[in-house]
Amino acid sequence: MSTITAILDPHADGSLHLPLPAELRHRRVRVEATLEAADEAEAIPTLATPEMLRQRKEALAALRALGGMKDVIPDPAVWQREQREDRPLPGRE
């Protein structure tokens, strides 16, 4: 038996999705739930912190310093057109 404590954000349809531990993912699960509003202080922040933003900028700068993929894909727009497989759309034959 596993006890899970989680603060979940409801989806637009009003449902909650609970992530399961790996050992319970392929079997039936009994759930007992107590629902109560969470204090905002308990909520997990969804916005990036200044530290997270700094790390992201540093990572992107490091990728740029490496030269990106210009030697592999010199023109991304042309590459995308070559990769794309168009399909007929309904009503547009």
C-alpha positions as CSV (number, residue, x, y, z in Angstrom):
1,M,0.0,0.0,0.0
2,S,1.3,3.5,-0.9
3,T,0.1,6.7,0.6
4,I,0.4,9.7,-1.7
5,T,0.0,13.3,-0.7
6,A,-0.3,15.6,-3.7
7,I,-1.6,19.1,-4.5
8,L,-3.2,18.9,-8.0
9,D,-4.3,21.6,-10.4
10,P,-7.7,20.8,-11.8
11,H,-7.9,20.4,-15.6
12,A,-10.3,22.6,-17.6
13,D,-12.9,19.8,-17.6
14,G,-12.9,19.8,-13.8
15,S,-11.1,16.4,-13.4
16,L,-7.9,15.7,-11.5
17,H,-5.2,13.4,-12.8
18,L,-3.1,11.6,-10.2
19,P,0.3,10.3,-11.2
20,L,0.8,6.7,-10.0
21,P,3.9,5.1,-8.6
22,A,5.6,2.8,-11.1
23,E,4.6,-0.4,-9.1
24,L,0.9,0.5,-9.4
25,R,0.7,1.5,-13.1
26,H,-0.3,-1.9,-14.5
27,R,-2.9,-3.1,-12.1
28,R,-6.2,-2.0,-10.6
29,V,-5.9,0.7,-7.9
30,R,-8.2,1.4,-4.9
31,V,-8.3,5.2,-4.2
32,E,-9.5,6.9,-1.1
33,A,-9.6,10.6,-1.5
34,T,-10.2,13.6,0.8
35,L,-10.6,16.8,-1.2
36,E,-10.0,20.2,0.4
37,A,-8.8,23.5,-1.0
38,A,-5.0,24.0,-0.8
39,D,-3.5,27.1,0.7
40,E,-1.7,29.2,-1.9
41,A,1.4,28.8,0.2
42,E,1.2,25.0,-0.3
43,A,0.8,25.3,-4.1
44,I,3.8,24.4,-6.2
45,P,4.9,27.6,-8.1
46,T,4.2,27.3,-11.8
47,L,6.2,30.3,-12.8
48,A,9.9,30.1,-13.5
49,T,12.1,31.6,-10.7
50,P,14.8,34.1,-11.6
51,E,17.4,31.3,-11.0
52,M,15.6,29.0,-13.4
53,L,15.5,31.7,-16.1
54,R,19.2,32.4,-15.6
55,Q,20.0,28.7,-16.0
56,R,17.9,28.5,-19.2
57,K,19.7,31.6,-20.7
58,E,23.1,30.1,-19.9
59,A,22.1,26.8,-21.5
60,L,20.9,28.5,-24.7
61,A,24.1,30.7,-24.8
62,A,26.2,27.5,-24.5
63,L,24.3,26.0,-27.4
64,R,24.8,29.1,-29.5
65,A,28.5,29.0,-28.7
66,L,28.7,25.5,-30.0
67,G,27.3,26.7,-33.3
68,G,23.9,25.0,-33.2
69,M,23.1,22.8,-36.1
70,K,23.9,25.2,-39.0
71,D,26.4,22.6,-40.4
72,V,23.6,20.0,-40.4
73,I,20.6,22.1,-41.2
74,P,21.7,25.4,-42.9
75,D,18.2,26.6,-43.8
76,P,15.5,25.3,-41.4
77,A,12.6,26.4,-43.6
78,V,13.9,24.5,-46.6
79,W,14.6,21.5,-44.3
80,Q,11.1,21.5,-43.0
81,R,9.5,21.6,-46.5
82,E,11.7,18.6,-47.4
83,Q,10.7,16.7,-44.3
84,R,7.0,17.4,-44.4
85,E,4.7,14.9,-46.0
86,D,1.5,16.7,-47.2
87,R,-1.7,14.7,-47.0
88,P,-5.0,15.4,-48.8
89,L,-7.4,17.4,-46.6
90,P,-11.0,16.3,-46.5
91,G,-13.2,18.3,-49.0
92,R,-10.1,19.7,-50.8
93,E,-9.5,17.1,-53.5
